[in-house]
Amino acid sequence: MTPVLFSVSYAGYWGQHRLGLIPFLEKAAALGYPAVEIAAKRPHLSVLDYPDASSVGEVKAVADRLGIEIATLAGYTDFTAGRNAAEVPFVEMQILYVRQLARLANALGARIVRVFSGYFTDLADHQADWNKCVVALREAAAVAADHGVILGLQNHHDVGVSVEGFVELLDDVNHPNLRAMFDPWSIALNGEVDLYTAAKRMAPRMVQTTLADYIRIDRFQYQPPLINYQRIQPPAVRAVPLGEGFLPLDAFFAGLRDGGFDGYVAYEICSPIRGGGSEANLDAASKGALDKIASW
């Protein structure tokens, strides 16, 4: 397995310290990571700012100088978007985005373009949303293959987020260039806590996993007439350094090993984290994650 630092951790999206793309590469190398995943949007690698293979020449040169591999370009897709604007070709625009990312990935020497499926638009449209994602993922996988890179599906959005749902979605797409980027945190947050069995089952289909850890924070609302508190569902969650939350990541890694997984293991800080968003705190969490990944 190869540890990876995801640039979203230093993108500033949640008010944390923000680094540009080149400074992020330098940060990852300084922390000891052998590889990185780059968010394919501003402030990092937007297709507007990097329109062709020649435009990423400096990024590739810096990565080569630092001796750090660019493993994955992380695309941001939602193939069910646009329900209220049927005349707008949202899926076509997103597949064009995937094509451009595949071109850039090829130029950077990256193996993978990451995508998401889609959010449910209406519970009554479950099958329609599912079918839309199947068709879009199949075409996106073919587009990525044309440029010699793997399309990786991360179990993040509503469609296919559970273990069974993820397996069924991959099987329905049924394209040899679509591989799993199966994560433990969405499974644990949804209550599917047998991470050993899930990881062992998914390992042969995987090219990458992405790690984060959380604590649950129970929520209550005061009810004055009752002089009491009402529990609010679901609980909130807060990111904490790897190993300090409720995810049984040791069991997850045991399942990966027993299932034969030998791909990338990315760490991300993709929400406000305990200790705040200072550069020093982000560095401590990222360095601690690298040590934890090595131990597991």
C-alpha positions in Angstrom: 0.0 0.0 0.0 1.2 3.5 -0.8 0.3 6.4 1.6 -1.2 9.5 -0.1 -1.9 13.0 1.2 -5.0 14.6 -0.4 -4.6 18.3 -1.2 -8.1 19.0 0.0 -6.6 19.0 3.5 -4.9 22.3 2.6 -7.5 23.9 0.3 -9.0 26.3 2.8 -12.6 25.2 2.1 -13.6 25.0 5.8 -11.6 28.0 6.9 -8.4 26.1 7.5 -4.9 27.2 6.3 -4.7 27.3 2.5 -1.8 26.4 0.3 -1.5 26.7 -3.5 -0.8 23.6 -5.5 3.0 23.9 -5.7 3.4 24.7 -2.0 1.1 21.8 -1.2 3.4 19.4 -3.1 6.3 20.8 -1.1 4.4 20.3 2.1 3.5 16.7 1.3 7.1 15.9 0.5 8.3 17.6 3.7 5.9 15.6 5.8 7.3 12.4 4.3 4.4 11.3 2.0 5.5 9.4 -1.1 2.4 10.4 -3.2 -0.4 12.9 -3.4 -4.0 13.2 -4.6 -4.9 16.6 -6.1 -8.3 18.2 -5.9 -9.4 19.0 -9.4 -10.8 22.4 -8.7 -9.6 25.7 -7.4 -7.4 26.6 -5.5 -5.6 23.5 -6.8 -5.9 21.9 -10.2 -8.9 23.5 -12.0 -9.4 22.7 -15.7 -9.9 26.4 -16.3 -6.4 27.2 -15.1 -4.8 24.1 -16.6 -6.4 23.7 -20.0 -4.0 21.2 -21.6 -1.1 18.8 -21.1 1.5 21.5 -21.5 0.0 23.7 -18.8 0.8 21.1 -16.1 4.5 20.9 -17.0 5.6 22.9 -14.0 3.5 20.8 -11.7 5.0 17.6 -13.1 8.5 19.1 -12.9 8.1 20.1 -9.2 6.7 16.6 -8.3 9.6 14.9 -10.1 12.1 17.2 -8.3 10.6 16.4 -5.0 10.4 12.7 -5.7 6.7 12.6 -5.0 4.1 10.7 -7.1 0.9 12.3 -8.3 -1.4 9.3 -7.8 -4.9 10.6 -8.3 -6.8 13.6 -9.7 -9.9 14.0 -7.6 -12.9 15.0 -9.7 -16.1 16.4 -8.3 -19.1 15.0 -10.0 -22.9 14.7 -9.3 -24.5 12.8 -12.1 -28.0 13.3 -10.9 -27.7 17.1 -10.8 -30.0 19.3 -12.8 -33.4 17.8 -12.1 -35.1 21.2 -12.3 -33.3 22.2 -15.5 -33.7 19.3 -17.9 -32.7 21.4 -20.9 -29.1 21.8 -19.5 -26.8 18.9 -20.4 -25.3 18.5 -16.9 -24.2 14.9 -17.5 -22.5 15.8 -20.8 -20.7 18.7 -19.2 -19.4 16.5 -16.4 -18.2 13.8 -18.7 -16.3 16.5 -20.6 -14.8 17.5 -17.3 -13.7 13.8 -16.7 -12.2 13.7 -20.2 -10.1 16.8 -19.5 -9.0 15.4 -16.1 -8.0 12.2 -17.8 -5.8 14.1 -20.3 -4.2 16.0 -17.4 -3.8 12.9 -15.4 -2.0 11.2 -18.3 0.3 14.2 -18.6 1.1 14.2 -14.9 1.7 10.4 -14.7 -1.3 9.9 -12.4 -3.0 6.5 -12.6 -6.5 7.5 -11.4 -9.3 10.1 -11.9 -11.7 10.0 -9.0 -15.4 10.6 -9.4 -18.6 10.5 -7.3 -22.0 9.0 -8.3 -24.9 11.3 -7.5 -27.1 12.7 -4.7 -30.7 11.5 -4.6 -33.0 14.1 -6.1 -36.2 12.7 -4.7 -36.8 9.5 -2.8 -39.6 8.6 -5.3 -37.0 8.8 -8.1 -34.6 6.3 -6.6 -34.4 4.1 -9.7 -34.2 7.0 -12.1 -31.3 8.5 -10.2 -29.6 5.1 -10.1 -30.0 4.5 -13.8 -28.7 8.0 -14.6 -25.5 7.3 -12.6 -25.0 3.9 -14.2 -25.1 5.3 -17.7 -22.9 8.3 -16.8 -20.3 6.2 -15.0 -20.1 3.7 -17.9 -19.4 6.5 -20.4 -17.0 8.3 -18.0 -15.1 5.0 -17.6 -14.7 4.7 -21.3 -13.5 8.3 -21.7 -10.9 7.7 -19.0 -9.7 4.5 -20.7 -9.2 6.4 -23.9 -6.5 8.4 -22.1 -4.9 5.5 -20.3 -6.1 6.2 -16.8 -8.4 4.4 -14.4 -11.8 5.8 -13.3 -12.1 5.4 -9.6 -15.6 5.6 -7.9 -15.6 6.8 -4.3 -18.5 5.8 -2.1 -19.4 9.3 -1.1 -22.7 10.4 -2.7 -26.1 8.9 -2.0 -26.3 6.5 -4.9 -24.4 3.4 -3.9 -23.0 4.7 -0.6 -23.6 1.5 1.3 -21.6 -1.7 0.9 -24.3 -3.6 -0.9 -25.3 -0.5 -2.9 -21.7 0.1 -4.0 -21.3 -3.5 -5.1 -24.5 -3.4 -7.1 -23.6 -0.1 -8.7 -20.2 -1.3 -9.8 -21.8 -4.5 -11.2 -24.5 -2.5 -13.0 -22.0 -0.2 -14.7 -19.9 -3.3 -15.6 -17.0 -1.5 -17.2 -13.5 -2.9 -16.9 -12.0 0.5 -16.4 -14.2 1.4 -13.4 -12.5 0.5 -10.1 -13.5 1.0 -6.5 -12.2 3.7 -4.2 -13.9 2.2 -1.2 -13.7 4.3 2.0 -14.4 3.1 5.6 -15.7 6.4 7.0 -19.0 6.6 5.1 -19.7 3.0 6.0 -19.0 3.6 9.7 -21.0 6.8 9.8 -24.0 5.0 8.3 -23.8 2.2 11.0 -22.2 -0.5 8.8 -19.4 -1.2 11.3 -18.1 -4.6 10.2 -15.2 -2.9 8.4 -13.1 -6.1 8.3 -15.6 -8.0 6.2 -16.4 -5.0 4.0 -12.7 -4.3 3.3 -11.9 -7.9 2.5 -14.9 -8.1 0.2 -14.0 -4.9 -1.7 -10.2 -5.2 -1.7 -9.9 -7.1 -5.1 -11.9 -4.3 -6.8 -10.1 -1.4 -5.2 -7.4 1.0 -6.4 -7.6 3.4 -3.5 -9.1 4.1 -0.1 -9.4 7.5 1.7 -9.2 7.8 5.4 -10.7 10.2 8.0 -11.7 9.6 11.6 -14.6 11.1 13.6 -16.3 11.3 16.9 -20.0 11.5 17.3 -21.5 14.5 19.1 -25.0 13.9 20.4 -27.4 16.8 19.9 -30.2 17.9 22.1 -32.8 20.8 22.0 -34.2 22.3 25.2 -38.0 22.0 25.5 -39.1 24.7 28.0 -42.6 23.3 28.7 -41.1 20.0 29.6 -38.1 21.4 31.5 -36.1 18.8 29.6 -34.1 18.1 26.4 -35.2 16.4 23.2 -32.7 14.3 21.4 -32.0 15.5 17.8 -31.2 12.9 15.1 -28.8 12.3 13.5 -25.8 13.2 15.8 -23.2 15.6 14.5 -19.7 14.3 13.8 -16.4 16.0 14.1 -13.1 15.1 12.4 -10.3 14.1 14.7 -6.8 12.8 14.1 -6.6 9.2 12.8 -7.0 6.7 15.6 -8.8 9.1 18.0 -12.3 8.5 16.7 -14.8 5.6 16.6 -13.8 4.0 13.3 -12.1 0.6 13.8 -9.4 1.3 11.2 -7.2 -1.6 12.4 -9.9 -4.0 11.4 -10.4 -2.2 8.1 -6.7 -2.6 7.3 -6.7 -6.2 8.3 -9.5 -6.8 5.8 -7.6 -4.9 3.1 -4.5 -7.0 3.7 -6.4 -10.3 3.8 -8.2 -9.3 0.6 -5.0 -8.6 -1.2 -5.3 -4.8 -1.6 -2.0 -3.1 -2.7 -3.2 0.3 -3.9 -3.2 3.9 -2.5 -4.2 4.9 1.0 -5.1 8.6 1.1 -5.5 10.8 4.2 -7.8 13.8 4.0 -8.9 16.6 6.3 -12.2 17.3 4.5 -14.1 19.1 7.3 -13.3 21.2 10.4 -11.0 19.1 12.6 -10.3 19.0 16.3 -7.7 21.6 17.2 -8.6 24.0 14.4 -7.4 24.9 11.0 -3.9 26.3 11.6 -1.1 25.1 9.5 0.6 23.6 12.5 -2.5 21.6 13.4 -3.0 20.4 9.9 0.6 19.3 9.7 0.4 17.4 13.0 -2.8 15.6 11.8 -1.2 14.8 8.4 2.1 13.6 9.9 0.2 11.5 12.5 -1.9 9.9 9.8 1.2 8.8 7.9 2.6 7.2 11.1 -0.8 5.5 11.7 -1.1 4.2 8.2 2.5 2.7 8.5 1.6 1.0 11.8 -1.6 -0.5 10.3 
